[in-house]
Amino acid sequence: MHNHQNGLKTTLLLGGMVGVLLLIGAVLAGLTRSSLFIYLFALISVGMVAYSYWNSDKIAIRSMNAYPVTREQVPGLYQIVEELSAKANQPMPRLYVAPSLTPNAFATGRNPQNAAVCATEGILQLLDEREMRGVLGHELMHVYNRDILTSSVASAIAAVITSIAQVLGFAGLFGGNNREGGGGNVLVAILMSFLAPIATGIIQMAISRTREYDADQDGAELTGDPLALASALHKLQNGNSRYPLPANDQKVVSTAAMMIANPFRGRDMQKLMSTHPPMEDRIARLENQARAMGQL
């Protein structure tokens, strides 16, 4: 496993996102000339971190309308996860399937004892058993590397920031001109409504990309088959382009950072702001790993 320095990274990520929330509160305080919003948004920040910590798995699973599955319902999926968990000497996570044609998967939960792995119906149809094993190895390593808590909490806070930023835009448009100097506050509020979600995305992206590379490598070591994951990623890239998730659904957007592949159609701006590294780079790294293992 990689040494991710997750304590420091978690502090930086969540600190940055809480800072964005407090900045929004400061702008609203300027619009209303009341410091109440600064304290309110500080309270929201603490509340969201605490709520997301204890409910991170439920939030992500609910966002995809996923349902729990048993060994009898998905014997192949269950057997792979059970085998890989035992090989890593870790507890077996709960398994879910999301009713979506978009081929993707993600892991969630605050620790290995409270983890869940979710696969879409699309990925179960698209990948063969060997490729699915590669994907599940990747997701389990996210759990074992303690990546998931940070991503889950960040996703929940990101959703709140985006929603509040939209409200902020309306507050600037309809509340800023009632006071002397309101015009300047209107511009600040509208600017913040655009910049806050972008800043949040950049903060998530800065840490998420490194974790994806590491989960690819560690997952391939767990399965002993880097080429299986490389093949799966190639199929997922094409499959998500064909059956993308709706980019206007904020619940889905917040969960997307935890998925193994970018679930949206590959437009230029989305590629720029994606929390996922370029798929070509990930595949190339896995092929190099296979060479080092004497498989190519």
N, C-alpha and C positions, 0 to 999 in steps of 0.2 A: 504494500500500500504506500501511497505517497504521503509525505508530511505536508499537509495543506496549511498549517498554521491557522486552523479554522477559528480559533478564538480571536485572533487579530483581525482576520478577514470578516468575521461576523460583526465585530465591533465597528469596523470601517463601513461596512455595507449598511447596517441598521442605523449607525450614527449619521451617515449621509442622508438616508431617507427620512429620518426623524428631523434632521436639519431642514429638509425641503418643507416638511409639514409646518415647522415653526416659522419658516419664512413666509409661507402662505398666511399663517396666523398674524404675522407682523403686518403684511399688506392689508389684510382685512381690518386690523386695528387702526391702520392709517386711514382707511376709507371711512370707518365709523367713529374715529377718534375715541376709541375705547380699548383699553388693554385687556379686556375680557377675552378676546379671541386668542391672544398669545397663551393665556393659561388654559383655555379650552382645547387648543390644538396640542399643547403639551400633554394634557390629560388623555386626549385621543391617541397620541403616540404611545404612551405607556399602556393604555388599554388594548390597543391593537397588537402590540408585541406580546403581551400576556395571553390574549385570546388566541393568537396565531400559534404561540408555543404549544398550548394544550390541545388545539384543534386543527393543527396544520394538515393532518391526514384527511380529516373530514371535509375541510374546505376544498381541497383539490379534487377529491373524489366526487363531491357534490357538484362541482363546476362542470364535470363531464357526464353527469347523470349516470355514473357507473354503478353496477350492481355486483354484490359479492358472489363468488363462484366456489364450488366445491370440487374435490377430486373427481367425483362422478360426472360432473358437468364438463370439465376441461382436463381430462386425465393427462394429456401431453404437457400442457402448461404447468400443471401441478407437479408432475414428476420432475421436470427440469428445475424448477425453483427449489423443490425439496432437496434434490441432489446437490445443487450448487450451494445451498445454505449449509448443508451438512459438510461439504468439502471445505467451506470457509469457517466451519465451527461457529456458526451464528444461528440465531433462532429463525424459524420459518415465518416470513411475513404473510399478512393476509393478501388474498388475491381478488382482484376486481376486473371486470370487463366493461368497457364503455361502448354503448350502442352507436358507434360512429364508423363510417366507411374510411375516414382518414386513418391511414396506417401509422400508428404511433404508440408509444408506451412511456410511462413515467413511474417513479417511485416517490413516496411521500411518507412523512412521519418524523417525529422528533428524535428517535433513536431506533436501533435495531429491534428492541423489544416492542416498539409501538409503530412498526413500519407497515406499509402496504405497497403492493406493486399493482399497477393498472395497465392493462393492454386493451387496445381498441379491437372491435370486431374486424376492422379493416386489416390490422397487422396480422391477426391470426389467419386470415384468408390469404394474405400476400406472401408470407415467409414460410420456408420449409422448416423442419425441426432443427436442423443445424444452425440456420440463421437466427431462429427464435432463441436458441440457446445463447448465441452471441449477444443478442439484445438484452436478454435477462441478466447475463453476466455483467453487462454495463450498468444496468439499473441497480442491481444488488450492490455493486461497488460504490455507487452514490450513497447508499444507505450506510455501508460499512465505513466509508470515508467521512461520515457525518456531514455530508453536503446538504442533505435534504432539509434539515431544519432551517438553515439560512435561506434557502431558496423559497421555502414555503412561507416563512414570515415575511420575506421581502415581497413576494407576490401579493400577499394580503395587504401590506402597506401600500404597494403600488396601486392597487385597485382603489384604495381610499383616497390616495393623492390625486388620481385621475378624476374621480368623482368630485372631490372638493375643488379641484382646479376649474372644472366646468361651472360649478356654482360661483366661483370667484369671478369668472368672466361675466356672468349675469349681474353680479353685485357691482362690478365696475361700470357696466352699461347703464344700469338702472338706478344706482345709488350714489354715484360719484359726483354728479353735477349739482346736487342739492346744497353743496357747501362751497365756500370760497376756496379756490385752488383745487376743486374737484376734478378739473380736466386732467391734471397731472396724475391724480390717483386712478382715473379711468384708464389711462394708458398703461400704468404700472400693473393694474389688475388684469387687464386683457393680455398684456405681455406675459405675466406670470401664469395665466391660464393655459398658454401655449408651451411655455418653457418648463413648467413643473413636471409634466409627464415625461418630457424629453430627458430632463435631468435624472429622473428616476430610472428611466431605461438605460441611460449611460452607466449609472452606478451598478445596476444589475449586470449589465453586459461586461463590465470590467472584471468581475470575479467569475461569472458563469462560464466564460469561454475556457479559462484554464481548467476548470473542473471537468468540462466535457472531454478535453484531451486526456486528462488523467483517468477518468472513468473508462474511456476507451482502452487505454493501455492496461489498467488494472483488471478490467473485465476480461480482456483477451488473455491475460495471465491466468485468471481463474478458470476459464474454459479451456485454455491451451490451444485456442484456435482463432488467431487474429483475422484470418481470411474469411471466416464465417461472419464476423461482425462487419468487415469491409463490404462483403456482398450484401448484407442486410441494409447497410447505410445507402448503398447505391440504389437498391429497390425503394427504400423509404423516400429518397430524394424525388424520384419520379412519381411515387404514389401520392405524396403530399402535394405535389404540383397538380395532380389530376383531381384529387379530392381534398382540397384545403378546408381548414376550419374557418368559420366566419370571423374576419378580423374586426368586426364591429361589436362583437360580444365581449364585454370587458372581463367577465368571469373566465372566459376561455383564454383571452390575451394574458391574464395574470398567471394562469397555469402553464401557458406555453413554454415559459422559461425552464420548466422542469422536464419537458419532454425530450426524448432522445433526438428528434429531428424537428426543424422549424416547420410547424404545421400550416403555415400560411403560404400563399402563392408568392413566388420569389421575385417581388418587385424590387427596384433599386433601393428605395428608401428602407424597405423592410430588411433587405440584406445588410444595409449600413447599420441599422439599429438592432439587428438580431443578436440575441444572447447566445446563439450557437455559432461556433467557428465554421468556416467554409467546409462544406462536405468533402470537397476534393482534397483539402489538407488532411482531414481526419482519415480518409481512405488511404492516402499516401503514407501517413504515419503507421497505420496498421500493416500495410504491405512491407514497410521497412522492419517492423517488429517481427513479421513472419520470416523475413530473410534472416534476421538475427537468430531466429529459432530454427533455422535450417529447413523451413517449409516452402521456400521459393528458390 
